[in-house]
Each structure stands twice: as C-alpha cells, then as structure tokens.
C-alpha cells in the first residue's frame, strides 16, 4: 500500500487550516531515521488504515523517495472520532519488529451453541515479533474446542505463521472460554410484620398537647 506524503512546515495553530483543507499532519521516525514531519491526505490515510491496520507495511511516497513504515500511533479527535495526527515508524526490512496483531475468532463453540453458554473473548490482540515481511494481518483463534464450560483456549493454542513469535509471559493465559449462563432467581418479598408498624395519629401527640397547655398558663 502506497500513501503519498508531502513536506510539512506548518505546526501548532497553523495546522487548523491545513486540516480543514483535508491534510493530515504526520511524523515518521525510526532507529536510523530522525523524526520528520509530513502531510498526507486525510481520506487516503483512513482507507489505508482500515485496510492495513497497525500490522501491515505502508510505503510513504515522498516525491521520488520511499519509506516503508508501520502505523504506530493515531490520535483521534475526541468529538468527531477522526484522525488528527499520526506517528509512522520507519522499519528496517532486515530487523524484527514487535507489533500488536488483532485476533479473529473462527468456528463454533459447542458449549455456547448446544449448552446455551456465553462466549467470552478474554483477549482481542497479542503482540508478536517478526520480520516486517512475515507480519500477519490477523491471527485466527479456533473456538470449536470449547465443548464444555471447563474448556479453555490459551495462548499456546494459537497457530502462528512461520517466522512469527507471540510475545506473552504465560503460554497458559486464557484467550477465550464459554461461561455457563446465569439464572436469575426471583427474590421473594419478606412477609410484613404488621405488629411493628407504628400508626401515627393525626394532630398533636398527648405530651405535645400538655406542653402547649402549660405554655398558655
């Protein structure tokens, strides 16, 4: 995927007019590349981001020069939920990178379908280490092994492509499970003890009447 970029000299408050014109401010940096500001077309970036996510290589075309990058960080407008700034990480094709890859769940969990359980997705992404060319777009999690409420799919059950390694401290960490449905019991109202209910008489209490009479004397 190729994303055209142009040199950027606007910063701070000056970016408002550029954004209004459809330009998205970005920076690109890496181990061997200092942070360099650019503009990209906002609509073009949104299309690339939707397709590539943060795990696929994007080529920044800057005039006749090219940089292979990963979308590293996207800042969103809190009201419009649209990108307002992007960090690109310039990669070295010969060096492994660590990237978070989304998990895609496939299959049917018998414990959910046949037993009425609830499928619980504990993790939605995992971090992997791989050469840029080997990075997968997603990793698949097979949930067809969840036959009972005691079964679990763990990190070690995820099949990864050659050259890809999941970075996770515990291989037995749960990725997905089927939980038993919760039966809500109707709470019975406790019987009312009428003997404990005090019925107040209208008007003043006897002692109040006595006090009032004493005051008039």
N, C-alpha and C positions, 0 to 999 in steps of 0.2 A: 504494500500500500504506500502510495506517494502522497505527501502533503506539501504543497508549495508554501515557502516561508520567505519573508522579506525582512530586510534590516529594520530595526526599530530604534528610534531616537526619542520617542515620547515616553514620559514617566509621570507617575503621580496623578495630579488633577488633569493633566493633558490627555490622559487615556480615555476620559469620558466621551469626548467627541469621536475618538477612534472606534470605541466600542459601538457607539451609535451608528457608525458607518459600516458595521459588520466585521470589524477587525478584532481579533482576539490576541491579547498580549501573551507571549510565552517566553520561557528561557530554556536553553539547552546547556547541559553540563555533564561532565563525566570525569573519570580518573585522570585522563590526559587532556581534557577539554575544560577550559575556564568557562564560567557562566556567561552566556551570550544571549542578549535579548532579540526577539524576533516578533513579527506579526504573522498570523495565519488567518485564513478566512474562517469565521466562526461556524458557519454552516458546514463547510468542508470538514472541520475538525469533529463536529458532532457525528457526522456519518462515519468517519474513521474510528472514533472512539467506540461507537456502537458495534462496529464490526471487529475491531482489534482488541478492545478491552485494554487491560494493562499487561497483557502477557504476550502480545504479538509485536513483531518488529514493524516499525513505521519508518519510512525513509523521508527525511526532511530534504526537500529540494530547494537549495538556496542559490539561485542563479545557476551557474554551471557546477556548483559544489553539492555534494550529498553527505548526509549524516544519518546513520542508522541509529534509531532511538527507540526507547520504550516510554510509554506514557507513565510517568512516575507519580504525579500528584495533580489533581484537578480541584481548583477552588470554585465553588458554586455560589451564585447569587442567592442569598437566603430567602428572597421573596419570589424570584422568577424561576429558581432552581435550574439556571443555565450557567455554563462555564464562563468565568470572568478572568481566569488566569490558569496557565498550565505549565508544569515543570516536565521537561523531557530529559531522560537520562541517556546520554550518548554511550553506546555499547561498543565493546571490542569483541569482534566475532570469534576471537581465539580464547576469550576468557569466560568462565562460567558466571552466570548471574543468578541472583536469588529473587524470585518473583512469586507473588500470590496468585494461585490458579483457582478459578471457581469450580465447584463440584456440581456435577449433573447426575441426578438420581434416575436410575432406569430400572425397569422391571416392576413387579407387583409383590408387595409383602403379604403373604398368606395370612399372617396374624392380624393384618389390618382389614383385608377383604373378607376372609372367612370367619374370623373371630370378632369382628367389629372393633378392633383396636384402632389406636390413633398413631399414625406415622410421625415420629419425632426426628427432625433433622437437627442434630446437635451442632454439626459444623457445616459451613457453606463454602469454605475455601481453605486451601492449605498452601503453605509456602514450599516451593521446590527449588532445587539447584540444578542448573543445566546450561549447556552452551546455548546461545541465542537461537541457533538453527533447530535445536531439539525441543524448544519450549512448546508444550501443548496448549491449545486454546482453552480446553477444559479437561477435567478428569472425571471419568464415569464411576459411579458407585452403584453396584448391583444390590438391590434390596430384596431380591427373591429368596434370600436365605433366612429372612425373618419369618420363620414358621410359627414360633411361639413368642410369648411375652418375655421369655428369658433370653432369647437370641439377641445378638448384637453384631453390628458391622463396625469394625475398628479400622484404624489407620493401616494396619498391616494387610487388610483385605483389599485395599485399593490397588488395582493393577496400573502400573505406570509404564510409559514407553521406554525403550532403550535410551540410556544416557540421562534419564531423569531420576532424581532422588528427592523424596519427600523429607523436608526438614521438620522433624517433630520429636520432642524429647521422649515420648512414650508411644511405642508401637501399638499398645493395647488401648489407646484413647478411643472412646466411643464416637463414631461418626453418625450412626443412625440406629434407631430401635423402634419397636412397636409397643406402645403403652396400653395397658388394659383400660377400657372405658370406665369412667367414674359414674357410679349410680348415686344419684342424689336422693337421699331419704327425706320424706316429708316429716317435718318436726311437728309432733303432736302438742297442741296447746295445753299448758298445765291447767288443771282444774282450779277454778276461782274459789277461794275460801271467803264466803260472804261474811263470816263472823269477824273477819279482820278489817272489814271496810267500815270506816267511821262516817256516819251520816251527819253532816253539819246542819244544824237548824238555821233557818233564815232569821235574820235580825241579830241582836247582840246576845252574847252569852250571859248567863246569870251573873257571873262575877263582874262582867263589864257593866251590867245594869246597876249593881251595888256601888261600883266606883262612881258612876255617873250621879247616883242619888246623893252620895256623900259629898260631892263637889258642890251641889246646889244648896247644901246646908251651910 
